[in-house]
Amino acid sequence: MTATRVCALSELVQDEARRVEVDGVAISVVLDSNGEVHAIGDTCTHGDISLADGFVDGDTLECWAHGSAFSLRTGRPLNLPAYEPVPVYEVVIDGDDVLIDPTVTKEV
């Protein structure tokens, strides 16, 4: 599979997560305060909660329900109650297009 356009870069709001779905895979896309775009699995590994409804703080995305914060770079939870990581996807920026291939995860 090739990378799929999920949104325009100009549609992303700094430090806010946006939920997208590509071929049935839910992904949280975040434009951080450094201008970098991240894509991680959207479902908290502690519960079936959308991470896109959570809070961005620096390079983490915190689940609103129980407070587990996940690294946007590695997908690893930084605190309990979650202890399993979420997948992290490669992001390609092509002009104003944000492209993600949900079959390719980053090795971290």
C-alpha positions, 0 to 999 in steps of 0.5 A, a space after each residue: 500500500 502507498 501513503 494516503 492523504 489524510 488531511 491538509 497541513 493547513 487544516 491541523 491546529 497546533 497542539 491539537 489531535 485530529 482523528 483520521 481513519 485510513 483503511 479502517 485504521 484509526 490514527 491521531 494526527 498532531 502538529 506539535 509546537 515545533 511544527 512537526 507532524 506526528 501520527 500515532 494509533 488513536 486507541 488508548 491501550 488502557 481502554 477503548 478511548 480515542 486519543 484524539 479527544 485527549 490533550 497534547 502537551 509537548 511531545 505527548 498525547 494524554 488520554 482524557 479518560 484516565 490520564 495515560 500520556 503517550 509519546 508522539 515519537 515512540 508511542 510508549 506510555 509514559 505513565 500508568 494505567 496504560 502500559 502497552 504502546 500505541 503504533 507510530 506511523 511515518 508521516 510524509 508532507 507533500 506540499 500541503 498534503 499530509 500522507 500516512 501509510 497505516 501498514 508502515 509503522 516506525 521502528 523506535 
